[in-house]
Amino acid sequence: MEYSFRAKVWKYQGPAGWYFVTLPKLLSKKIRRLHGPAEEGWGRLKTIAKVGKSKWDTSIWHDSRAEGYILPIKAMIRKAESVKVDSRIVVVLELQPIDPKVLKWLRP
């Protein structure tokens, strides 16, 4: 399934200084409802992300403070697409649909 959204880039103020975008709350709720059972440790969902012409394998992470998912933006992608803090970017996420056979094993 493919999801597209626009978001502002922000930088984590910790020692690593990672760059992220926060998915919109309504989109995060929809993704969690449809894909939540496939989450791995720490609320991680594998995805393919696209910004501009750049595409990469990554994950989105559920962040309870943001009440939704966050997506890390790699340095390689930021450089290729001229992305900086406070840039507003369009992101396309490709999440794999959940196989109904697997879904029954994921639910308690």
N, C-alpha and C positions, 0 to 999 in steps of 0.2 A: 504494500500500500504506500502511496506517495502523499506527502504532506508538504505544503509550502507556507512560509510565513516570513514576515519582515521583523527584524529585531535590532536593537542597539548593542554593539560590542562593549563589554566591560572587562576590567582586569581585576583578578583576585589580588587582594593586598597582602597576601601571605608571602613567605619566602620564595616560593616557586614562581609566582607571578603569572599564572596561567590566564589566558584570555577565553572568554565565554560569551554566548548569547543565551538568554532565557527564553524558552518557548512561551507563547501566550498561554494564560491560565486555561482558557476554554479548550485550546488544542491539547494541552497537557492532560486535561481530564479525559478527553476523547481517546487519546493514545493509551492512557492508563487503563481505561475501561476495556479497550479492544485488545491491547497487547500486554497489559500488566501481568497476566499469569506467566508470561515468558521472561519476566525480569530475572536477572541473575543477581549476584551479591551486590549490596548497596543500591538496589533499585536501578541497575544498569540494563539498558536495552541496546543490543547491537543494531547498527544502522549503516547505511551509506549516505553521506552528506554531500551536497553540492552547493558551492558558492561561486557565482560567475561561471567560469569555464573549468574550475577545479572541482574534482570529485575524489572522495577518500572514504575508506572504511574506518568507522569510529563507533562510539556509543553515546547515547544520551543518558544522563544520570538524574534520578529523581531527587530533588532537593526540597526538603520539608519547609525550609525557611522561605524559599521562592514559591512554594505551593505549586510546584510543577517541575518540568525537566529543564536541565541545562545542557548545552552542547559546547565542548571545548573546541576552540579554533586553533589548529596547529600553526606554528611559525611559518612553515612552508606555504600554507594556504594564505596566511595574512600577507606574506611577501608577494606571492603570485597575483593576488587580487587587490593589492594596495589597501588592506584593511587595517585600521588603527582603532584605538579606544574611541568610543562614541560614534564610530561609523555605523550607519544604518544599512544593513545588508539583507538581501533576500536569500533565504536558505531553503533548500529542498531536501527532505529526508525520505529515504526509501526504507521502510520497515517491512520485514517479511511477514506475510500472513501466517497466523498460527494454524497448524494442521489440527483439525478437530480430534484426530486420534491421540495426538500429543496433549491437547488441551485437557482431556479427561484425566490424565495422569498428573497434571500440574495443579488441579484444583483439589483442595482437601476433602 
